[in-house]
Amino acid sequence: MAAKDKFHDSVKRGLEKEKWTVTHDPLKLEYAKNERVEIDLGAEKLLGAEKAGEKIAVEIKSFLNDSALSDFHTALGQFLNYRLVLEELDPERTLYLAVPLASYESFFQRELPKVSVKRHQVKIIVYNPVREEIVKWID
């Protein structure tokens, strides 16, 4: 089992505060023989009595290492691979990359991350790890 990110529980509680039900912790998928992935969280939110539930998967990152760019490279690679697997195995689930507010306000405002996020259509959840809340959803 993969190690949980430092802010895993903060994001989980933030989602729960927004009335998401965490259905998988982690969301485990087997893409091919001996190729398994574990996305940090799977959640769903009922949109209404007559509507089907909206499903998401969330890959949580802390960006606490010395190199935010290196963390971003790792996160982007994971995100792209996880999205590919979800498209094949669980296509109704939307993948989000969860990033802390401080990193979003600094690193993610730089040109390379902004262009990469746009080009690769990365959906982002910005979270406050101290207040354990979701600050912003970026589709």
C-alpha positions in Angstrom: 0.0 0.0 0.0 1.3 3.5 -0.9 2.1 5.9 1.9 -0.6 8.5 2.6 0.3 12.1 1.9 0.9 14.3 5.0 -2.4 16.2 4.3 -4.5 13.2 3.4 -6.9 13.4 6.4 -7.2 17.2 6.0 -8.5 16.8 2.4 -10.7 13.9 3.4 -12.3 16.0 6.2 -12.6 19.0 3.8 -14.5 16.9 1.3 -16.8 15.5 4.1 -17.5 19.1 5.2 -18.8 19.7 1.6 -21.1 16.7 2.0 -19.0 14.3 -0.1 -19.1 10.7 1.0 -15.7 9.1 0.8 -16.3 5.7 -0.8 -12.7 4.5 -1.2 -9.7 5.3 0.9 -7.7 4.5 -1.2 -9.4 3.9 -4.6 -7.7 0.8 -5.9 -7.8 -0.1 -9.6 -6.2 -2.9 -11.5 -5.4 -1.8 -15.0 -3.7 -4.9 -16.3 -2.0 -7.9 -14.8 0.4 -6.7 -12.2 -0.4 -3.1 -12.9 -2.4 -1.6 -10.0 -2.8 2.0 -9.0 -4.0 3.5 -5.7 -5.6 6.9 -6.0 -5.7 8.6 -2.6 -9.5 9.0 -2.3 -12.7 8.1 -4.1 -15.8 10.1 -3.2 -19.3 10.8 -4.4 -21.9 13.4 -3.8 -25.6 13.0 -4.4 -26.7 15.9 -6.6 -30.4 15.4 -5.9 -33.1 12.7 -5.5 -33.6 12.4 -9.3 -30.0 12.7 -10.4 -27.2 10.1 -10.3 -24.4 10.7 -8.0 -21.3 12.7 -9.1 -18.1 10.6 -8.6 -14.6 11.9 -8.1 -11.2 10.6 -7.4 -8.6 12.7 -5.6 -4.8 12.5 -5.7 -3.5 14.5 -2.7 -0.2 16.3 -2.8 1.5 18.3 -0.1 4.3 20.0 -2.1 6.5 20.1 1.0 9.8 18.9 -0.6 12.7 21.3 -1.4 11.8 21.4 -5.1 8.2 22.2 -5.9 9.0 21.7 -9.6 10.2 18.1 -8.9 7.0 17.5 -6.8 4.9 18.9 -9.7 6.6 16.6 -12.2 5.8 13.6 -10.0 2.2 14.8 -9.4 1.6 15.5 -13.1 2.9 12.1 -14.2 0.7 10.3 -11.6 -2.3 12.4 -12.5 -2.0 11.6 -16.2 -1.5 7.9 -15.6 -4.4 7.7 -13.1 -6.7 9.6 -15.5 -5.9 7.1 -18.2 -6.7 4.2 -15.9 -10.0 5.9 -14.8 -11.0 6.5 -18.4 -10.8 2.8 -19.0 -12.1 1.3 -15.7 -14.3 4.0 -14.1 -15.1 6.6 -16.7 -17.9 8.3 -14.7 -15.4 9.3 -12.1 -13.6 12.6 -12.5 -10.0 12.9 -11.3 -8.7 15.9 -9.3 -5.3 16.8 -8.1 -5.5 18.3 -4.5 -2.9 20.9 -3.7 -2.4 23.0 -0.6 -3.5 26.7 -0.7 0.1 28.0 -0.1 1.4 26.0 -3.1 -1.5 27.1 -5.3 -0.9 30.7 -4.5 2.8 30.6 -5.1 4.1 27.7 -7.3 0.9 27.2 -9.3 0.9 30.9 -10.4 4.3 30.4 -12.2 4.2 30.1 -15.9 5.3 26.5 -16.4 2.7 25.0 -13.9 0.0 27.3 -15.3 0.6 26.2 -18.9 1.0 22.5 -18.0 -2.2 22.5 -16.0 -4.1 24.1 -18.9 -2.5 21.9 -21.6 -3.1 18.7 -19.7 -6.5 19.7 -18.5 -5.7 19.0 -14.8 -8.6 19.6 -12.5 -7.5 20.9 -9.2 -8.9 21.1 -5.6 -7.2 23.7 -3.5 -7.3 22.9 0.2 -6.4 24.6 3.4 -4.6 21.9 5.5 -4.9 23.8 8.8 -8.6 24.6 8.6 -9.3 21.2 6.9 -11.4 22.7 4.2 -11.7 22.9 0.4 -11.0 26.5 -0.7 -11.5 26.2 -4.5 -12.5 23.8 -7.2 -10.8 24.4 -10.6 -12.2 22.6 -13.6 
